[in-house]
């Protein structure tokens, strides 16, 4: 039986099996889950995640025990990648209490996947947090053909019109680095993106004191090398933080119901309830669908509508 | 924090469905999927016939209309196969045309194609004919083609499509049935 001497509050900034790295009053300590709390952990989403605010008790022997997880402002999780055995899909928690999702996408090398960006924006919209789209390697934009550049700028303009902040940046020319730094201040940001897009390279420019390992693309496959292998909490000077993540090869949505998926697309949201079948419309083949009419009329981008249909299809 | 649609009530009261695992590969979804329709077949929107997609039946890589009633569906927007159109309305075959081929030794007139018009947004498109298309129905289109309404004819001409007329009946028959007929 452990004896508690006092309590304090802290933030989870790292975890490794049963040990949680916790920031308590500016100091980093290791803590464990209290047995009374561990008993009630039945779902992966119940476990403490990076960014969680927790109440801890200080034991006589000086150890910290997590007694309670405080209510979360937001929770970013994805569908865990299942093996070939076809086991039940499960949630994989990425981080909690995030204020801003930073979608890091490279203009080229590796190729920019707009559908993945749509997944990031849906994930953020479902949690009602802001999105910052960082387009890295902007110094390589001349590698794109004229036609590809025109299409790229058109898509960028579309996301700006939807209300998302877009920031071009390059760690080689240092273009846009200061602007990104300003946008990260004072809030907890989660960096997400494919492997090899330059998430950690960007962070090394913003926070050189951490000097994290980076690696170039694989010359044969043209893909990233999975250099960052675990989540890392990088504290900023003014109470903010950036959470660096390993590259995301695929991102299955979790905790987004099909009924609320349309609401996660800002341009579709304004048409909700105007269909013939009102909120029962699935916006795929129903007659009198206001959203399909808007796509045909040009009010909604067909690529974004296609993204919506693909995400909806995942529910079967 | 953004103030957006509040789904908290639905999340609490739909916890049963939330626990439901995200299904991947249910039969209904699979039959609706593009890959199923491309590899196995589809049900015609107009006549309800089950249409196989295999090249063995159609003689073309991409089956894009019903061989019985010649109806198609408006699914492509910018280019063939992009599947970006949200219209999804049936497309009726309204005539025949010849599409110029880039082949050096191909026919000077071009390949015989169907002209489709979308019932929803009136878009005009041309599609390759397939080996098992109803020939009688296609010959019937030759009669309808020249008598199309003026506005439809204007749309067709604007797209640079020339409708096959009665004067080309022999040529069309040759394309459909071969030279021996």
Contacts between the chains, C-beta under 8 A, distances in Angstrom:
chain1	res1	chain2	res2	distance
A	73	B	1	7.2
A	79	B	22	6.3
A	88	B	21	5.4
A	89	B	21	4.8
A	89	B	22	5.3
A	89	B	24	7.7
A	99	B	1	7.6
A	125	B	4	7.1
A	128	B	1	6.3
A	128	B	2	5.1
A	128	B	3	7.9
A	128	B	4	5.2
A	129	B	1	7.3
A	129	B	2	7.2
A	130	B	2	6.7
A	252	B	22	7.1
A	253	B	22	7.9
A	254	B	22	7.5
A	255	B	18	7.3
A	257	B	7	7.6
A	257	B	10	7.1
A	257	B	11	7.5
A	257	B	14	6.5
A	257	B	17	6.8
A	257	B	18	6.5
A	259	B	10	6.8
A	259	B	14	7.7
A	260	B	5	7.6
A	260	B	7	4.8
A	260	B	10	6.8
A	263	B	4	7.7
A	263	B	5	4.7
A	263	B	7	7.0
A	269	B	4	7.9
A	269	B	5	6.7
A	284	B	88	8.0
A	285	B	88	5.8
A	291	B	86	7.6
A	292	B	86	4.3
A	292	B	87	7.1
A	292	B	88	6.9
A	295	B	86	3.4
A	296	B	85	7.5
A	296	B	86	5.6
A	296	B	87	5.2
A	296	B	120	7.5
A	296	B	121	5.6
A	300	B	86	7.8
A	302	B	77	5.6
A	302	B	84	4.1
A	302	B	85	7.1
A	302	B	86	6.5
A	303	B	84	6.8
A	305	B	84	7.9
A	305	B	86	5.5
A	306	B	83	7.1
A	306	B	84	5.9
A	313	B	29	6.3
A	313	B	33	7.0
A	314	B	22	6.2
A	314	B	24	6.7
A	315	B	22	6.0
A	315	B	23	6.5
A	316	B	22	7.8
A	316	B	23	3.7
A	316	B	24	6.6
A	316	B	25	7.0
A	316	B	26	3.8
A	316	B	28	7.3
A	316	B	29	4.0
